[in-house]
Amino acid sequence: MPINYLALGDSYTIGTDVATTECWPRQLLNRLTNGGILPTAPEDTSLTIVAEKGWTTGDLLAGIKESDLLPAYDLVSVQIGVNNQYDGLTLADFKVEFADILGKALQLAGGDASKVFVVSIPDYAFTPTGGGQPSISEAVGVFNAAAAAIATRAGIIFCDIIVISRGGIREPALVASDGLHPSGLQYRRWVEEVLLNLVSTLLKG
């Protein structure tokens, strides 16, 4: 079965400061094919990423509108919101725009909610840049709770990777060389968490 995968997001989706092959959407697609989870040859897969470093929900909505996308995808992921929090944008606006993004993701998945999943925002307080600030953890938690509630209402899987991200201070290898973004190793652990949520859904297809 061919897999056309669309990943929507920001710097975490593109894998800032790691090799292109180490961003988590690419690692996920590789695990699905090379890991034998789906009977799909690597040459029968495609990955489209609509994401940029620093993007907020509003930026992502504009990016989706401006992108030349397929009518439908076999898998669509959404991970967005950290820059809304970092830039001090309102939670109310985030909720409206995030719901709009999920609506567009659902359309791009042919209306099948089982083909869409959300990945939580990591807790960047647990990086050298974040410095363990409790205020960051609290704020990220608020945005994640809002995203989880919106996804759940839409019948979309919410994959929570925040516990993994909180290993970044005690395990420096989980943080990229910029001291802020996850390393390829941390992304690999995210993929394992995503697979725990997705495998049964994917296999039934």
Residue pairs with C-beta under 8 A, 6 or more apart in sequence:
1 38
1 39
1 40
1 44
1 74
1 205
2 40
2 44
2 45
2 74
3 29
3 32
3 33
3 38
3 40
3 44
3 45
3 46
3 74
3 75
4 45
4 46
4 48
4 70
4 73
4 74
4 75
5 25
5 28
5 29
5 45
5 46
5 47
5 48
5 73
5 74
5 75
5 76
5 77
6 48
6 49
6 50
6 69
6 70
6 73
6 75
6 76
6 77
6 105
6 108
7 13
7 25
7 47
7 48
7 49
7 50
7 51
7 76
7 77
7 79
8 50
8 51
8 60
8 64
8 76
8 77
8 78
8 79
8 80
8 101
8 105
9 49
9 50
9 51
9 55
9 60
9 77
9 78
9 79
9 80
9 119
10 51
10 52
10 53
10 54
10 55
10 56
10 59
10 60
10 79
10 80
10 82
10 83
11 51
11 52
11 53
11 54
11 55
11 181
12 24
12 79
12 82
12 119
12 121
12 122
12 181
12 182
13 23
13 24
13 25
13 49
13 51
13 77
13 79
14 23
14 49
14 51
14 52
14 53
15 22
15 23
15 24
15 26
15 181
15 184
15 187
16 53
16 176
16 178
16 181
17 176
17 177
17 178
17 180
17 181
18 176
18 181
18 182
18 183
18 184
18 187
19 184
20 26
21 27
21 30
22 183
22 184
22 187
22 188
23 49
23 187
24 119
24 182
24 187
24 188
24 190
24 191
24 194
25 47
25 49
25 77
26 47
27 184
27 187
27 188
27 191
28 77
28 191
28 194
28 195
29 45
29 47
30 42
31 37
31 191
31 195
32 38
32 40
32 45
32 202
33 40
33 41
33 42
33 45
34 42
37 195
37 199
37 202
37 203
38 202
38 203
48 67
48 69
48 70
48 73
50 60
50 63
50 64
50 67
50 69
51 60
51 63
52 59
52 63
54 83
55 63
55 80
55 83
56 80
56 81
56 83
56 84
56 87
56 89
56 97
57 80
57 81
57 84
57 93
57 94
57 97
57 98
57 100
57 101
58 93
58 97
59 83
60 80
60 101
61 97
61 100
61 101
61 104
64 101
64 104
69 108
70 108
72 108
72 109
72 110
73 108
73 109
73 110
73 115
74 109
74 115
74 205
75 109
75 115
75 116
75 117
75 202
76 105
76 106
76 108
76 109
76 115
76 116
76 117
77 116
77 117
77 118
77 119
78 101
78 102
78 105
78 116
78 117
78 118
78 119
79 118
79 119
79 120
79 121
80 98
80 101
81 94
81 98
81 121
81 143
81 144
81 147
82 121
82 122
82 124
82 140
82 143
84 93
84 94
84 143
85 121
85 139
85 140
85 142
85 143
91 142
91 143
91 146
94 143
94 146
95 146
95 150
98 146
98 147
98 150
99 150
99 154
102 116
102 118
102 150
102 151
102 154
102 156
103 154
105 116
105 156
106 112
106 113
106 116
106 154
106 156
109 115
109 116
113 154
113 155
113 156
114 157
114 201
114 204
114 205
115 205
116 156
116 157
117 156
117 157
117 158
117 159
117 194
117 197
117 198
118 147
118 148
118 151
118 156
118 157
118 158
118 159
119 159
119 161
119 190
119 194
120 144
120 147
120 148
120 158
120 159
120 160
120 161
120 162
121 140
121 143
121 144
121 147
121 162
122 140
122 161
122 162
122 164
122 165
122 182
123 130
123 136
123 137
123 140
123 141
123 162
123 165
123 166
124 130
124 136
124 140
124 165
124 180
125 131
125 132
125 133
125 134
125 136
125 137
125 140
126 132
126 137
126 165
126 166
126 167
126 168
126 169
127 168
127 169
127 175
127 179
127 180
127 181
128 169
128 175
128 179
128 180
129 178
129 179
129 180
130 136
130 180
132 169
140 162
141 162
144 160
144 162
147 158
148 158
148 160
151 157
151 158
152 158
157 197
157 198
157 201
159 190
159 193
159 194
159 197
159 198
160 193
161 189
161 190
161 193
161 194
164 174
164 186
164 189
164 190
164 193
165 174
165 182
165 186
167 174
167 186
168 174
168 175
168 182
168 186
173 183
173 185
174 182
174 183
174 185
174 186
174 189
175 181
175 182
175 183
175 186
176 182
176 183
182 190
